[in-house]
Amino acid sequence: MIKSLKARKSELADVGYEISILSEKTPTGFEPDAFGSKLRQTGLYPLSPTKIEILQINVGKMCNQTCKHCHVDAGPDRKEIMTRETMQHCLDVIKGHSFTTIDLTGGAPEMNPHFRWLVEEIRKIDKKVNIIVRCNLTIIVANPAYHDLPDFFKKHNIEVTSSLPYFTAMRTDSQRGEGVFEKSIKALRMLNAVGYGKEDSGLILNLVYNPSGAFLPGSQESLQVEFKKKLKDPYQIVFNQLFCITNLPISRFLDYLLVSGNFDDYMEKLISSYNPVAAEGVMCRNTISVGWDGYLYDCDFNQMLEMKVETSDQHISKWDTETLTQREIQTNQHCFGCTAGAGSSCGGATS
């Protein structure tokens, strides 16, 4: 059996192992730099930023879940946690730059001991900026210390975006762990109880769907209708939008593709489904991703591959808006995941 990526990286002391797989293992009939070639054919090479509007901050890889397809490889055993000092560097940047959105992610971001402080400080700086918290739902019911999260989110007008692989227990638990669906339903009811997802409440609750296997997500619009219907009856749960996200071939999902023998077929699906309209609207063009240690990346996926921004100053403490706006975005074959079909981003389909 193929060993886990984590084990192989440790043995080889090679943090670029996943990148080497993506660069070297290209399906027959496609050149090694297939993504770069597609960008050239559609006039988008080199891929460059439009405007930096979103600051996505990964506050740590610790999580109360260990999901099969997690691109962060998050879990209870992860020790990488953003310090308050690094958070202060982020706050300094927020003070000096006009962002439309601050996107807080993890792991389970709420498990960072400074999470609430960070949210409160962001709100002191900007009362109107959209703050998103990527909540896995089960954290809300995991421990009494987190039971008040719905009220905390409401107090600070946080947009809650939560993963729910499916509207049935079997498919959700198979991807995220036994009992996750039941806990997620309980957490969603707690969020609904304070107004989240309800019409005219102003409290936004979005759900995220990603496929359970080596295939592309279906129509976001159609799935949203189905999810709303299935969660309304019998659970009486309401939410605002459903975001469909394509599984990118990195971390645990890449491990799954290799072990199951699906890597070549899946990559061929992504490559043959390249959509230039989706490529034009990829999230890395208006987003900067900050790692738990303060280093900067073009997107959350590049962060997990340790592909830092291609500038001389790569740490949040040395932020330079002009340099970052003029940079060339780092790409590799995993980027096909964001440009296949209707496209994929942290906010769902892009076209």
N, C-alpha and C positions, 0 to 999 in steps of 0.2 A: 504494500500500500504506500502511496505517496505520502511523505511526511507533511505535517502542517507547514505553512509558509513561515510561521514564527520560529519553529524548530530549525528549519533550513537556514533562515537568516542568521540564527544564533551560531550554527555550525560553521557557516561560511564567513561570518563577520562581514556580511555584505548587505548594507542597507539599500543597495540598488538592485537587489535580486528581482523584485517584482518588475522594475523597469526593464531589466534585461529580458525577462520573459515577454513583456509586451512589445519590445523592440525586435526580438529575434523570432518569436513564434507567430508568424503571420500566415493566415490560411493560403493554401496554394492558389496562385493566380493573382495575388496582391503583393505589391512591393513592400519592402520593410518600412518605408516612410509613407505609408498609405494615407495617413491623415493629412500630412503636409501636402501631398500631391492633390488631395481633394480640395484643400484650401486654395492651392494655386489655380486649379481648374475653375474655381468659382470666385476668383479675385479677392480672396480674404487673407492671403498670405503676404507678410507675416500677420498673425492675428494680433490686433492691438486694442487697447482700451478705448471706450467711448467717453465715459465720465465716471469718476469714482463716486458712487452714490450709496453703496452698501458696505458696511464694515461688519464682517462675520468673525466672531470671536469664539474660538474653541477654548473653554475654560478648564478642560481636563478630560482625560479618557476613562476616568472611573465611572462605572455604571452599575446599577443593581441588576441588570439583565446581561445575558450573553447571547445575542441574536446570531443566527446562522449566517446571515448575509451582511453583517455589519461591516461597512467599509472603514470604520475607525478601529476595528478590532478591540472595541471597548469591553469592559467587564469589571467585576468586583475586585479583581487582582491588580488592576492597573493603578500605578502610583503617580502618573503624570498629572499634576494639578497646577493650574496657573496661580502664581503668588499675587498678593495684594500689590506688590511693587510693580509687577508687569501690568496688572489691571490699571494702576495709576498712569502708566505710560499710555495705555489705551484711552483713558479719560482725557489726558492732555491732548491727544490727537482729536478726540471728539470735540473738545473745546475750540480747536483751531480749524476745524473743517466742517463744512455743512453737509452732513449725511442725511439721506431720507430714511434710512433704516439701520438699526443696530441689531444684528442677528446673533443671539447667544445660543451656543450649541455645546455638545460634548461628544461622548459619554452622556451621562445625565448631568446637565449643567447645575442643577439644584444641589448636587452633592458636593460641589466646591464650597468650602466653609465661608468664602467671601462673596458668594453669589448674590445674596440679598443686598449686601453693601454696594456691590457693583451696580445693581439695578437702581438703587436709591440715588447713587451718585450721578448716574446717567440722567435720571429725571431732574436732578438739581440743575444740571447743565442745560438740558433742553426738555421743556415740558411737552413739546409736540412731536418730537422724533418718534417714529414707529419702532418700538422695541419688540422683537420676536423672541420667544423662548421655545426651543425645540424640546418639548417635554415628552417622555416616553409613556406617560400616563400612569404606569404602575408605581412610579416613585411617589405619587400623591398618596397612595394607600399603603406603601411599603412600611412606613414607620410613623408613629404619632407626630414626630417632629416635622413631618411634611404635610400633615392633614390640613393645615391652614394655607397651603399654596394657592388654592383657588381664590381666597380672599386677598392674599398678597398680590397675585396677578391682577385682580380687579382694581385694587387700590392704586396700582401704578399704571393702569390701562395697558397691560401687556397683551400682545397678540400671541395666542397659544397655538402652536403647530405641532401636531402629535401623530406619530406613526400608528396605524392600525392596518396590518396587512390584509385583513378581510373581515367580513361581517359575520363570520362563523368561528366557533371556538376551534374546530379541528385545524383549519388552515392557519389561523393566527398562532395557535400554540405550537404547531409544527415548525414555524419559522422563528418564534420568539421565546418559546419555553412553556412548559406545562402551567396552566392556570393564568396565563397572561391575559387571555381574552376576558375572563371573568373580572379580573382586577381592572382591566381597561374600561369595561362597561361601568364599573363602580366609580372610577375616576371621572369618566365622562358625565355621569349623573351629578357628581359633586360640582363639576364645572357648570353644567346647565343650571344647577340650583342657585348659583350666584349670578346667572344671567348670560353666561358664555354660550354663543351660538344662537341666541334667541333674537328674533327680528326686532330691530330698532333699539337694541340694548347698547350698541356700540362696542360690545365685547366680542372680539373675533376669535372663533375656534375653527381651525382648519385641520383636516386629517390628511395623512400621507399614505398612499398605497404604492407598494412596489411588488413586482411579481415574485412568486415563491420558487420559480425555477428559471431555466435558461431560455427565456422568451421575453419578448417586448410587451410592455403594458398595452392594454386596449385603449379605446377612446376615453379620454379623461371625462368628457361631457357625459357619455353614456354610463360610465362607472359611477360618477357622482350621483346621477339619478337613482341608480340601483342601491348604492350605499345609503342614501337618504331614506329610501323606502324601507330597506331592511333594518335600519337602526331605529327608525320611527316606530315600527311595529315588528317585534313586541316590546322593544326596550324603552320607547318614548324618549329617544335621544335625538337632539338636533345639532347641526353644525353648519358652518358657512360654506366652505369650499373643500373639495377633494383634490389633492395634488397627486398626479401620477409621476413617479420617478423611475427611470430605467436603472437597473442594477449595473453598476460599472465593474469591469473585470479587474478589481483590486482587492487586496486583503482577503477576508474570509470567502467572499464570493469567487474570487479568482481561485482560491484553494478548492472550492467546490467544483468549479469548472474543470480544473485539472484532474482531480480525483475521479470525477464522474465521466471523464472523456468528452465533455461538451465544449471544451475551449475553442477548438477550430470552428465548429458549427456556429457557436454564439458570436464569435468575432466576425464571421462571414455575414451573419444577420445584421450586425451593427454596421459593418462597412457598406453592404449593399443597400442599406436603408438610409444612407447619408442624405440629409436634407439641407441644402444651402440656406434656406430661410431660417431654419433652426440654428444653423451655424452662425448666422449673422447676429442672432439674439442670445448667444450663450452667456451665462451669468458671469463668467470671468471678465467680461468686457466692462462691467460696471461695479465689480465687487473686489474687495481685498479681504483675504482670509488670514486671520491671526492665529498662530499656533499657541498651545498652552505655555510655551517658553518665550513667546513674543516674536518669533520669526514670522516673516510675511510670505504669503503664497498667493498665486493667482486664483485659487479656489480651494474648497475643502478637500477635494479629491487629490489635487496636487500636493496638498499638505500631507496626506497620508502616504504619499510616495516620496516625501521629503524633497520635492522639486520646488525650491525657494524661488521667489521672484528674481528675474534676471536684471538686478541692479546692484550697484556697489554697496549700498546700505540696505541690508536685508532684515533689520530688526525694527520693531515698532518704536523703540527709543530714538531712532534716527529717521523717522518719517519725513519724507519730502514729497509733497503732492505733485509737483511738476515732474520730477523724475519718474514717479510711479505712473503718471498719466502717459508718459512717453515710452514706457517700457514695451518690450516684445513679450507677449504671453507665451509661457512654456507649454508645449503640447506633446502628446505621445498617443499611442494607439487607443488608450483608454478613453480619450476624448470623443471617440465615435459614440460612446454611450450618451453623450449630451446632444448629439446631432442626428441621432437616428429617428426616423419617423416624425412624430410631432415635436420632437425635441424633449429635453429633460433638464430641469434645474431644481434648485431648492424650493422654487415656487411652482413646480410642476411643468406641464407642457409649455413650450415657448413659441409654437406656431400652430 
